[in-house]
């Protein structure tokens, strides 16, 4: 095993253990971390059970569960008399292997925990599946970085990616579409960066993973389209193979939509998209970047170095890769600013999680040119970011949203910002335990 492979294995195990700490704590000690963090994952979390037990995407069995626990379960829809998921189902398909043992051993139906009953128990293998997919994404970033810089720098940036960004606070908490989205895009980027050494034909499989990422989360169509342009510039000889590789995931999506949504061209959230669509708002662009409760540069301030990385990238051999990465970031921010950019109920910069692989790539040219002072500031920012990301593991922002009058939260209010709220909550808990167990 080479040094690079040992480093990759160590990073993988470190991330897997830390990502699954909340899950282990809840199951082995007592419930503390929220294991059903939001409505969006309620359909994708139970779909793997339906797929394994009945081989279908119908959620009819859970109709009573959904309507009993959610006043308005927008994550499901009735289509031709069948209850189906409005969330993209690719996440559930990828999670199926993680449900085999819990389902086959009977644990899902009989957990042995007095406080946990089916179908709530399904959120636990879902959480593990999400954590595992995110861990794989972290590993793929390390291998991508190793193609673009040295192994030591790759380890440093991988640690920042794993624990200083919302891939931790969002990607590991449940079967959100972000976990497979980031993983599939990281695999696609790995195929792209290896093309420099292996030739045009080696990059073509990346199209399969960009296409699959789009099936998992439709906003990834931006990255898929832009990197098709990248192929036309850098690897034109592979263009037709690129298109061929992109077809299978698209056919799956069309077939699923035809069978369960009533038409190949109808997908779950088209009504919501039409409802919230508008022209891009300047406030939305600023909010996604710097608002106290949603700004990606608030939760992961070290990403500010990506702007310097873009400047230095013009001197790199992979300048087109970095340039198109910057285009993906810019286009994604502008597109999201035209919708409900505050992200609804959730924690932190959830809507920009899909673009984090591109922010991280742009850090590489900057990192290689940083002096000791800049790297010291970078690590201070990473430590701060890791603290902020860890806050989201508790209840994924639910308590913060509850504390607003009529739940009308304001993501611009610095004094009542989400990170500050959770910092105060943890300080109060620490003071309580100190009084009870030390100063009693």
Buried (B, 14 or more C-beta within 10 A) or exposed (E): EEEBEEBBEEBBEBBBEBBBBBBEBBBEEEEEBBBBBBBBBBBBBBBBBBBBEEEBBBBEBBEEBBEEBEEEBBBBBEBEEBBBBBBBBBBBBBBBEBBEEBBEEEBBEEBEBEEBEBBBBBBBBBBBBBBBBBBBBBBBBBBBBBBBBEBEBBBBBBBBBBBBBBBBBBBBBBBBBBBBBBBBBBBBBBBBBBBBEEEBEBBBBBBBBBBBBBBBBBBBBBBBEBBBEBBEEBBEEBBEBBBEBBEBBBEBBBEBBEBBBBEBEEBBBEEEBEEEEEEBBEEBBBBBBBBBBBBBBBBBBBBBBBEBBBEBBEEBEBBBBBBBBBBBBBBBBBBBBBBBBBBEBBBBBBBBBBBBBBBBBBBBBBBBEBEEEEEEBBBEBBEBBBBBBBBBBBBBBBBBBEEEEEEEBEBBBEEBBBBBBBBEBEEEEEEEEEEEEEEE
